[in-house]
């Protein structure tokens, strides 16, 4: 026959094991989520770079000047108007 002390120790061990399983599962979820966020960040940056390149390509196809006009005479006002 099993004593009540042994039953309590088994119950505590079972609870401890379950808690450790839950902690491990939470860590795995965190790592999976971190990797997914990193992958989305890379994809977003690549997508933005592709969109920007396409925009510049389309502007160039239209013959639009991509650079703002430059005045080297130093007589134009600054953006602040000073």
C-alpha positions in Angstrom: 0.0 0.0 0.0 1.2 3.5 -0.8 1.5 6.0 2.0 -0.2 9.4 1.7 3.3 11.0 1.8 4.3 9.1 -1.4 1.0 10.1 -3.1 1.7 13.7 -2.3 5.2 13.5 -3.6 4.0 11.9 -6.8 1.4 14.6 -7.2 3.9 17.3 -6.7 6.3 15.6 -9.1 3.5 15.4 -11.7 2.7 19.1 -11.3 6.3 20.1 -11.5 6.7 18.1 -14.7 3.6 19.7 -16.2 4.9 23.2 -15.3 8.2 22.4 -16.9 6.4 21.2 -20.1 4.4 24.4 -20.2 7.5 26.5 -19.7 9.3 24.7 -22.5 6.3 25.1 -24.8 6.1 28.8 -24.1 9.8 29.2 -24.9 9.3 27.3 -28.2 6.3 29.6 -29.1 8.4 32.7 -28.3 11.3 31.5 -30.5 8.8 30.6 -33.3 7.2 34.0 -33.0 10.6 35.8 -33.0 11.7 33.9 -36.2 8.4 34.7 -37.8 8.7 38.4 -37.0 12.3 38.4 -38.4 11.1 36.8 -41.6 8.3 39.3 -42.0 10.7 42.2 -41.4 13.0 40.8 -44.2 10.1 40.3 -46.5 8.7 43.8 -45.8 12.2 45.4 -46.5 12.6 43.4 -49.7 9.1 44.4 -50.8 9.7 48.0 -50.1 13.0 47.9 -52.0 11.3 46.3 -55.0 8.5 48.9 -54.9 11.0 51.8 -54.7 13.1 50.3 -57.6 10.0 49.9 -59.7 8.9 53.5 -58.9 12.3 54.8 -60.0 12.3 52.6 -63.1 8.8 53.9 -64.1 9.8 57.5 -63.5 13.0 57.0 -65.6 10.9 55.4 -68.4 8.7 58.6 -68.4 11.9 60.6 -68.7 11.3 62.4 -65.4 14.3 64.0 -63.7 14.8 62.1 -60.4 17.0 64.7 -58.8 15.8 68.0 -57.5 17.2 71.1 -59.2 20.5 72.3 -57.8 21.4 75.9 -57.6 25.1 76.5 -57.1 24.9 80.3 -56.9 24.0 80.2 -53.2 21.3 82.9 -53.8 18.3 80.7 -53.2 16.6 80.8 -49.8 16.9 77.9 -47.4 13.8 75.8 -46.7 13.4 77.7 -43.5 13.2 81.0 -45.5 16.2 82.4 -43.6 
